[in-house]
Amino acid sequence: MEVWNYANLWESVAAAIPERPALIHGERVVKWRDFDRRANALAQHFLDAGLTQQSKVAAYLFNAPEYIETYFAAFKGGLAPFNTNYRYGGDELTYLFDNADAEAVVFHAAFAEMADKVRANLPKVKTWVAVAEPGHPVPAWAADYDAIVAKGADRVEGPWGRSTDDLLLMYTGGTTGMPKGVMWRQEDLFKGLGGGANLLLGLPPLERVAEAGERAKAVEASGEQPITIPVAPLMHATGQFIGFGQLVSGGAIATLPSRKFSPVELFDEVERLAVSGLIIVGPAFAAPMLETLDANPGRWTMPSLKRIISSGAMWGAENKQGLLKHLPNIMLMDSLGSSEALGLASSVSGGGAAAGTAKFTTGPNAAVFTEEGERVLPGSGVRGLVAVGGFTPSGYYKDPEKSAKTFRTFEGKRWSVPGDWATIEEDGSITLLGRGSQVINTGGEKVFPEEVEEALKRFPGVRDAAVLGVPDPRFGERICAIVETVGDTKPSLTELAAHVKGLLADYKAPRELVLAPVNRAPNGKLDYKTLKALAVDRLGATA
């Protein structure tokens, strides 16, 4: 029986192509052999510190080789790694580490002050491991990451071994409430991500763990190696999960040295490293990428770039079309999914033609159901919840109530239902409406913010938009648009409302307008709670 565990898969690749790059960060290159040995040494440190089977390991890190090494080490030791939002304050960090039962925390030393504030509240943590940075040495109360991994070590495994049931926790949902940990069995995660299949190379899912190394060896023999840059933070599912898949294929993961996203740096690295793939989250990355290409015609040709993958936020058709004008030979892959649900649906643009916004082809295990559990028929016009079956998470860590709400049984089968509403068209494709938790109820009409946001972004000069409901004494809520513009553009509420009415039903047009930067989280998602506070503050008594 094959033990589908990322430690086993990546060890297979490391044995097959030890001298090939695995992790790249600026001028720094970590070969597969060293990636393996460094992770072994870190895994041994965790075990020596007293961690036991499925003890939780926090990655409190920026995008860097250490992030993936930490996960590799945890997988090797039969431990359960989890992500940490590095923007959290003290109370949020305390809640996260306590909720996750963290016993080890690996952190960049730039976070040492914050970590020191919370560590007295976290008696379960047995080891704090710091990655030194310029100007940020390892604090006296933490172990030195570089000193640990520099020793290297041969294969490390806990006395309990490794299992397909070993967990990875993906914490999500911090912008709409306290974060919750999605529990992924490694086999479910691996197979939910395609089981090692590579669409670009035309390769089917793996049948044996050892086959990962065999394929990597074949790719090496071809003289090429796919290199992917997760532009999105590795602390979120989009960058992390897709990046894991690239490593299974024997590719390399390159991370950008700068802490703030720079399209110029990104495009320079794509050309320098001959990068073949990028991982982004919709407009937070795609909009500045297009603006930079528009402002610098012909500066980058990027012939190696084959695909840009996005997930986690709607990616507008106009932006896709603009990117394809500069890069006509790439594929733009827009995936509908979440930390709780993989393979809901996808949209692919290429050959110079962009797919429409929010139009997706459902995955093989996906369907649309009403709240009562009735399957929505194609072309019926009925709104329903997108659900995916097959390989799904076990639930939320220590939260059976929330688990029951998301992981539901329809037609005698278990489905993950993360809350995305959609209609299903006659051809079987779906039109995504948005997340139900953000729906605006105005005079009894339900309005999904995402579809209005996409309409607003089609107005000339609008760079980004957020739509939310503010209190209204007559209608309960009225629609407010927060709009970020380019240059001196200052559209009026009348102009924007008329534009939306030309695309959507009249009741979906905004009745309030705030012109302000639309700040997004590092994962590209809108923080509706903060944006609503901004709107109420700007609108004053009218809200």
Disulfide bonds with the S-S distance in Angstrom:
none
